[in-house]
Amino acid sequence: MHVIDSHVHLYPPELNAAPAEWAAAQGEPRWAALCTRRRRDGRAVQRFPSVDELLRELDRAGIARAVLLGWYWEKAVTCAWQNRFFAECVRAHPDRLAAFATLHPGAGPGQTLGELHRARDDGLIGLGELSPHSQGYAIDDPVFRAVLARAGELGLPVNLHVTDPAGRAYPGRVETPLADFAQLARTFPRTTFILAHWGGRLPLHDPGFRAESLPNVFFDTAASPLLYGPEVWARVLPTIGASRVLFGSDFPLELYPRTFAAQGLRDFVAEALAGGAKAGVMGENAARLLRLSPIRQSANRGYGSS
């Protein structure tokens, strides 16, 4: 089984060196609130690994390939900066890494669509993780709508950040009304949407949900251990249907903060398999949806390697 982690974040070295200071200097306070905070015991909520450290983590977890997602930055210049970094990562490790581009409609239609095309030409294969509610624009923003329409024309899937309306409060949390995502999917039927974090458990909150009514919507499992117990697999997976779910971790978040085990990513792979995830969820769905090239046998060192 070739496992693909479809939801991974990674940052350039200058951010990793001093995350909070970088965010303050660049005017990205929302990212800082989410990513540089510490838990009550003083430990950080996430690490800031290098590309090589990420690859080693993937090897330890038996993950053949990762899909790098951009952040929902508040500034368009930050989006472009991260997109260039991702293009370098993909060029350096084409067998291990793929990447999505991030955008901010506040740059205006010309610059925003230009960045979309430049990122696509650089080898990036989707858009996201985007969050209108966090980035400060409406879901009916005309530039955002133009982006979604163009993504559909170009066959670029769009990953959207979703929070569960019944989820716990935490610093930096922004509410994302679930009805907005169904509306977007119906407005742009040619565009493929991936709703992050189990889509905020949309299928459970909407008693009228029918997967077949939203054929262009998929769900990823990012940050699942932080948000839900292992029982979420048995509760949500059958409702959505295994063909619509993509395994994703939200690495480098510490997925099991009570233990802060070094093998957290490997533990999450094990949790998914124990919860009923099979080859489709663990990689085949992502490979098909994202049109990823076949993974060479030598691309990773195998499940459980160290």
PyMOL commands that set and color helices and strands:
alter all, ss='L'
color gray80, all
select helices_A, chain A and resi 13-17+19-26+29-35+51-61+76-92+105-107+109-121+132-135+142-154+178-187+197-205+211-213+224-227+232-240+242-244+264-274+279-289+297-299
alter helices_A, ss='H'
color red, helices_A
select strands_A, chain A and resi 3-8+63-68+97-99+127-130+158-160+193-195+217-220+245-246
alter strands_A, ss='S'
color yellow, strands_A
deselect
rebuild
show_as cartoon
